[in-house]
């Protein structure tokens, strides 16, 4: 029995209407059909691509925090229209970084589901520290060395105390006792301790003759920067290659839907670029806004820049802690702190010879070194057991609050500005 094609006549009429007969009609008709087929192929391709974006669109639709993404184009437009409205740009940039950080967290979790918590934590720490690095380079180019050094010290303390404490607190409020792999915590604590010793070394030559001391300080800072970067590279080799079995995470039987790896990586790239753009606006407006609110450059760098710059890491680490994935939370918190101390800080010292008005040293004011040392020792002591409860996290947050209050009330007297 012969089957009839229901659409043959209609298709013929549409083709005839779209392709009117001309001299040599069959050739033109074939060309027109080829164009139609190309158009149908493009539509089919777009229809195939659309489902790949569904997890992202669904996430934005069902997460009210992501509705704040409207502030991203808003701050970019405001910066172009009113570049001198520093307080407005400061507020808008903070509001824009928050949803970008949340979006970054979802993409990072999707990648971590494929790579494991150790690599996922390293990836999150790296992408999160990119914001701090961009902010610091912008301030370095402007010669604001106090802001740069305060942001470095503040990022180390914020990650080792506030982020780690908040993760332990949030996870402990949901689970009575949580356990995690102590090997990663010991590694990062050891790296942080070594970096803190390196930060203490420049203080030994701080009281030399002015001219001689400046030359010695530059040589010492460059040497220390190279040593720290080598130590960080060896730490990566140890944890990700030669002894990676020591840092294996516990299996998590979560049944929630994960993004496709292609969508996750694409989102990471796009969001990272947007965070970089918004961070530049943030650092250009933060100083003037700080004067409006009566804050010193040291407090701005130590508290404000470190908190806003680590927003992406906060979102990922807090979410992981609430899902009983403290391996990832601890890896992000202490891994980010050690990455700043052993890679970001020495990289900025070397970059200062290229982008800064003068070379920057690793000499910090005494209070900053003291707070970094206390944060490192405290984090090492807290994570040595491999178990935690909510009150441990609360104690870490209180220590961070003591530092913030002290720095706000008693700002440094200009030491460590070079």
C-alpha positions as semicolon CSV with decimal commas, in nm:
position;residue;x (nm);y (nm);z (nm)
1;X;0,000;0,000;0,000
2;X;0,149;0,329;-0,109
3;X;0,211;0,586;0,165
4;X;0,143;0,948;0,087
5;X;0,361;1,231;0,210
6;X;0,131;1,469;0,387
7;X;0,362;1,771;0,344
8;X;0,463;1,734;-0,021
9;X;0,212;1,977;-0,173
10;X;0,258;2,239;0,096
11;X;0,632;2,216;0,067
12;X;0,607;2,261;-0,307
13;X;0,393;2,570;-0,270
14;X;0,629;2,718;-0,008
15;X;0,931;2,647;-0,225
16;X;0,762;2,795;-0,528
17;X;0,667;3,103;-0,331
18;X;1,015;3,142;-0,187
19;X;1,182;3,062;-0,520
20;X;0,987;3,214;-0,810
21;X;1,049;3,060;-1,148
22;X;1,315;3,223;-1,359
23;X;1,490;3,137;-1,684
24;X;1,683;2,817;-1,622
25;X;1,442;2,738;-1,338
26;X;1,574;2,395;-1,225
27;X;1,915;2,536;-1,136
28;X;1,771;2,821;-0,931
29;X;1,527;2,580;-0,766
30;X;1,810;2,350;-0,660
31;X;2,006;2,647;-0,522
32;X;1,703;2,764;-0,327
33;X;1,646;2,416;-0,187
34;X;2,010;2,411;-0,079
35;X;1,960;2,741;0,105
36;X;1,648;2,601;0,273
37;X;1,835;2,290;0,379
38;X;2,115;2,506;0,522
39;X;1,858;2,711;0,713
40;X;1,693;2,397;0,851
41;X;2,037;2,266;0,956
42;X;2,110;2,589;1,144
43;X;1,774;2,569;1,323
44;X;1,831;2,202;1,409
45;X;2,179;2,286;1,542
46;X;2,041;2,562;1,762
47;X;1,773;2,326;1,890
48;X;2,044;2,075;1,979
49;X;2,249;2,345;2,157
50;X;1,955;2,478;2,357
51;X;1,920;2,169;2,584
52;X;2,285;2,206;2,686
53;X;2,200;2,548;2,833
54;X;1,894;2,424;3,020
55;X;2,078;2,344;3,349
56;X;2,221;2,697;3,358
57;X;1,889;2,864;3,277
58;X;1,710;2,642;3,529
59;X;1,964;2,729;3,796
60;X;1,918;3,102;3,736
61;X;1,539;3,067;3,732
62;X;1,520;2,881;4,063
63;X;1,794;3,068;4,253
64;X;1,685;3,417;4,364
65;X;2,047;3,510;4,442
66;X;2,135;3,470;4,074
67;X;1,868;3,725;3,981
68;X;2,123;3,979;4,107
69;X;2,317;3,915;3,786
70;X;2,130;4,220;3,657
71;X;2,384;4,425;3,854
72;X;2,667;4,307;3,625
73;X;2,554;4,506;3,319
74;X;2,429;4,778;3,554
75;X;2,773;4,843;3,704
76;X;2,939;4,830;3,361
77;X;2,695;5,091;3,228
78;X;2,726;5,304;3,543
79;X;3,105;5,302;3,512
80;X;3,076;5,430;3,155
81;X;2,811;5,693;3,233
82;X;2,924;5,816;3,578
83;X;3,290;5,714;3,632
84;X;3,336;5,958;3,920
85;X;3,047;5,827;4,134
86;X;3,284;5,616;4,341
87;X;3,048;5,527;4,624
88;X;2,776;5,414;4,380
89;X;3,025;5,210;4,175
90;X;3,162;5,052;4,493
91;X;2,817;4,935;4,604
92;X;2,717;4,815;4,255
93;X;3,044;4,625;4,207
94;X;2,997;4,442;4,537
95;X;2,638;4,354;4,441
96;X;2,763;4,229;4,103
97;X;3,045;4,013;4,241
98;X;2,813;3,822;4,477
99;X;2,592;3,653;4,211
100;X;2,896;3,596;3,989
101;X;3,054;3,414;4,281
102;X;2,741;3,203;4,329
103;X;2,736;3,112;3,959
104;X;3,104;3,029;3,978
105;X;3,033;2,795;4,269
106;X;2,782;2,588;4,074
107;X;3,018;2,550;3,779
108;X;3,311;2,462;4,006
109;X;3,106;2,197;4,187
110;X;3,020;2,041;3,851
111;X;3,386;2,024;3,756
112;X;3,481;1,894;4,103
113;X;3,227;1,611;4,059
114;X;3,437;1,493;3,762
115;X;3,784;1,563;3,899
116;X;3,741;1,488;4,271
117;X;3,734;1,718;4,572
118;X;4,112;1,773;4,592
119;X;4,145;1,901;4,236
120;X;3,807;2,074;4,263
121;X;3,923;2,258;4,573
122;X;4,245;2,361;4,400
123;X;4,046;2,482;4,097
124;X;3,809;2,684;4,315
125;X;4,097;2,837;4,510
126;X;4,276;2,930;4,188
127;X;3,972;3,092;4,027
128;X;3,880;3,264;4,351
129;X;4,229;3,403;4,397
130;X;4,220;3,541;4,045
131;X;3,999;3,820;4,178
132;X;4,247;3,906;4,452
133;X;4,530;3,897;4,199
134;X;4,351;4,136;3,962
135;X;4,269;4,374;4,246
136;X;4,627;4,362;4,373
137;X;4,780;4,421;4,027
138;X;4,555;4,723;3,973
139;X;4,657;4,867;4,311
140;X;5,021;4,777;4,241
141;X;5,016;4,975;3,917
142;X;4,878;5,273;4,110
143;X;5,158;5,245;4,368
144;X;4,918;5,170;4,656
145;X;5,152;4,925;4,829
146;X;4,977;4,946;5,165
147;X;4,652;4,834;4,998
148;X;4,835;4,552;4,818
149;X;5,009;4,419;5,130
150;X;4,697;4,456;5,341
151;X;4,497;4,260;5,083
152;X;4,761;3,983;5,079
153;X;4,777;3,949;5,458
154;X;4,401;3,991;5,486
155;X;4,331;3,721;5,227
156;X;4,553;3,474;5,414
157;X;4,387;3,548;5,748
158;X;4,036;3,562;5,601
159;X;4,070;3,222;5,435
160;X;4,247;3,052;5,727
161;X;4,012;3,188;5,995
162;X;3,687;3,329;5,859
163;X;3,626;3,093;5,565
164;X;3,741;2,782;5,750
165;X;3,547;2,883;6,061
166;X;3,229;2,956;5,868
167;X;3,254;2,619;5,689
168;X;3,294;2,434;6,019
169;X;3,007;2,634;6,169
170;X;2,764;2,586;5,878
171;X;2,845;2,218;5,845
172;X;2,829;2,165;6,220
173;X;2,484;2,320;6,246
174;X;2,356;2,056;6,005
175;X;2,567;1,756;6,112
176;X;2,653;1,672;6,472
177;X;3,018;1,583;6,397
178;X;3,198;1,604;6,063
179;X;3,516;1,429;5,954
180;X;3,764;1,511;5,681
181;X;4,102;1,402;5,548
182;X;4,379;1,539;5,769
183;X;4,653;1,494;5,507
184;X;4,543;1,795;5,302
185;X;4,509;2,013;5,612
186;X;4,859;1,917;5,729
187;X;5,010;1,991;5,390
188;X;4,850;2,334;5,358
189;X;4,928;2,421;5,719
190;X;5,293;2,331;5,663
191;X;5,309;2,545;5,349
192;X;5,144;2,835;5,532
193;X;5,390;2,805;5,822
194;X;5,685;2,815;5,583
195;X;5,539;3,120;5,406
196;X;5,489;3,296;5,740
197;X;5,855;3,236;5,828
198;X;5,946;3,391;5,492
199;X;5,734;3,697;5,577
200;X;5,912;3,727;5,911
201;X;6,259;3,730;5,752
202;X;6,241;4,085;5,602
203;X;6,170;4,224;5,949
204;X;6,523;4,120;6,050
205;X;6,677;4,375;5,813
206;X;6,417;4,646;5,865
207;X;6,641;4,843;6,102
208;X;6,948;4,858;5,881
209;X;7,083;5,181;5,737
210;X;6,818;5,330;5,506
211;X;7,006;5,303;5,175
212;X;7,173;4,972;5,255
213;X;6,852;4,833;5,405
214;X;6,648;4,916;5,095
215;X;6,893;4,737;4,864
216;X;6,914;4,434;5,094
217;X;6,535;4,428;5,128
218;X;6,486;4,414;4,751
219;X;6,738;4,133;4,705
220;X;6,593;3,940;4,997
221;X;6,234;3,984;4,873
222;X;6,318;3,860;4,523
223;X;6,505;3,559;4,663
224;X;6,220;3,475;4,900
225;X;5,964;3,516;4,621
226;X;6,146;3,261;4,404
227;X;6,179;3,016;4,694
228;X;5,807;3,045;4,779
229;X;5,700;2,981;4,420
230;X;5,926;2,673;4,400
231;X;5,783;2,544;4,729
232;X;5,429;2,593;4,600
233;X;5,508;2,405;4,277
234;X;5,657;2,116;4,474
235;X;5,348;2,111;4,696
236;X;5,128;2,073;4,389
237;X;5,350;1,794;4,259
238;X;5,329;1,616;4,595
239;X;4,950;1,642;4,635
240;X;4,839;1,591;4,275
241;X;5,103;1,351;4,142
242;X;5,345;1,159;4,362
243;X;5,125;1,113;4,674
244;X;4,776;1,191;4,548
245;X;4,635;0,878;4,718
246;X;4,688;1,048;5,055
247;X;4,446;1,324;4,959
248;X;4,161;1,109;4,828
249;X;3,818;1,228;4,939
250;X;3,536;1,021;5,074
251;X;3,271;0,913;4,827
252;X;2,951;1,115;4,828
253;X;2,638;0,951;4,701
254;X;2,453;1,265;4,602
255;X;2,177;1,222;4,350
256;X;2,145;1,582;4,243
257;X;2,171;1,680;3,880
258;X;2,513;1,798;3,764
259;X;2,592;2,030;3,479
260;X;2,757;1,887;3,167
261;X;3,132;1,937;3,182
262;X;3,129;2,153;2,867
263;X;2,871;2,391;3,015
264;X;3,059;2,404;3,347
265;X;3,394;2,490;3,185
266;X;3,233;2,748;2,954
267;X;3,058;2,911;3,249
268;X;3,384;2,920;3,445
269;X;3,560;3,103;3,163
270;X;3,284;3,358;3,105
271;X;3,224;3,429;3,473
272;X;3,598;3,464;3,538
273;X;3,619;3,734;3,270
274;X;3,317;3,916;3,416
275;X;3,465;3,899;3,765
276;X;3,786;4,051;3,631
277;X;3,595;4,340;3,470
278;X;3,389;4,410;3,781
279;X;3,698;4,379;4,004
280;X;3,872;4,655;3,812
281;X;3,575;4,885;3,875
282;X;3,577;4,780;4,239
283;X;3,942;4,863;4,301
284;X;3,911;5,199;4,125
285;X;3,621;5,302;4,348
286;X;3,708;5,135;4,678
287;X;3,958;5,395;4,799
288;X;3,725;5,695;4,756
289;X;3,436;5,499;4,902
290;X;3,653;5,402;5,200
291;X;3,724;5,767;5,273
292;X;3,350;5,831;5,267
293;X;3,294;5,556;5,524
294;X;3,597;5,655;5,737
295;X;3,809;5,343;5,677
296;X;4,189;5,329;5,651
297;X;4,365;5,177;5,345
298;X;4,493;4,892;5,565
299;X;4,141;4,807;5,684
300;X;4,006;4,827;5,328
301;X;4,270;4,586;5,200
302;X;4,272;4,353;5,498
303;X;3,895;4,318;5,543
304;X;3,692;4,463;5,252
305;X;3,909;4,355;4,957
306;X;3,977;4,010;5,102
307;X;3,608;3,943;5,175
308;X;3,483;4,065;4,837
309;X;3,770;3,902;4,650
310;X;3,704;3,564;4,813
311;X;3,328;3,571;4,749
312;X;3,356;3,298;4,485
313;X;3,546;3,068;4,720
314;X;3,301;3,140;5,003
315;X;3,006;3,027;4,791
316;X;3,173;2,699;4,694
317;X;3,320;2,620;5,036
318;X;2,999;2,698;5,228
319;X;2,790;2,489;4,989
320;X;3,030;2,195;5,021
321;X;3,025;2,216;5,402
322;X;2,645;2,207;5,409
323;X;2,661;1,889;5,196
324;X;2,904;1,721;5,440
325;X;3,196;1,760;5,199
326;X;3,445;1,910;5,443
327;X;3,736;1,767;5,243
328;X;3,656;2,018;4,972
329;X;3,583;2,301;5,218
330;X;3,913;2,260;5,403
331;X;4,096;2,224;5,073
332;X;3,947;2,552;4,948
333;X;4,006;2,748;5,270
334;X;4,361;2,641;5,353
335;X;4,456;2,579;4,990
336;X;4,356;2,931;4,898
337;X;4,547;3,078;5,193
338;X;4,862;2,887;5,102
339;X;4,823;2,975;4,735
340;X;4,811;3,345;4,821
341;X;5,111;3,319;5,053
342;X;5,327;3,106;4,823
343;X;5,219;3,219;4,477
344;X;5,016;3,543;4,469
345;X;5,238;3,738;4,712
346;X;5,574;3,645;4,550
347;X;5,425;3,690;4,201
348;X;5,325;4,045;4,296
349;X;5,678;4,115;4,419
350;X;5,819;4,009;4,082
351;X;5,544;4,192;3,890
352;X;5,620;4,513;4,078
353;X;5,942;4,540;3,877
354;X;5,729;4,552;3,560
355;X;5,400;4,727;3,643
356;X;5,476;4,917;3,964
357;X;5,631;5,263;3,999
358;X;5,902;5,101;4,216
359;X;5,984;4,748;4,335
360;X;5,771;4,612;4,620
361;X;5,924;4,420;4,909
362;X;5,785;4,145;5,130
363;X;5,818;4,360;5,442
364;X;5,480;4,384;5,615
365;X;5,396;4,590;5,919
366;X;5,444;4,391;6,245
367;X;5,073;4,361;6,316
368;X;5,006;4,195;5,980
369;X;5,282;3,937;6,029
370;X;5,158;3,865;6,381
371;X;4,800;3,808;6,262
372;X;4,915;3,583;5,979
373;X;5,126;3,378;6,220
374;X;4,840;3,342;6,471
375;X;4,597;3,246;6,193
376;X;4,838;2,983;6,058
377;X;4,909;2,823;6,396
378;X;4,540;2,829;6,491
379;X;4,427;2,669;6,164
380;X;4,697;2,403;6,195
381;X;4,592;2,322;6,552
382;X;4,219;2,314;6,472
383;X;4,250;2,085;6,169
384;X;4,498;1,837;6,322
385;X;4,222;1,606;6,455
386;X;4,032;1,555;6,131
387;X;3,699;1,611;6,311
388;X;3,498;1,923;6,382
389;X;3,178;2,059;6,535
390;X;2,999;2,392;6,504
391;X;3,158;2,554;6,811
392;X;3,509;2,514;6,668
393;X;3,402;2,720;6,369
394;X;3,250;2,985;6,592
395;X;3,581;3,023;6,778
396;X;3,770;3,082;6,453
397;X;3,522;3,349;6,348
398;X;3,559;3,524;6,684
399;X;3,939;3,535;6,643
400;X;3,891;3,692;6,299
401;X;3,648;3,946;6,447
402;X;3,911;4,043;6,710
403;X;4,162;4,111;6,431
404;X;3,910;4,315;6,228
405;X;3,808;4,527;6,527
406;X;4,170;4,590;6,627
407;X;4,268;4,698;6,276
408;X;3,967;4,928;6,246
409;X;4,029;5,101;6,579
410;X;4,412;5,105;6,562
411;X;4,527;5,130;6,198
412;X;4,899;5,071;6,124
413;X;5,130;5,373;6,132
414;X;5,239;5,346;5,769
415;X;5,494;5,068;5,804
416;X;5,533;4,820;5,523
417;X;5,432;5,066;5,255
418;X;5,730;4,998;5,027
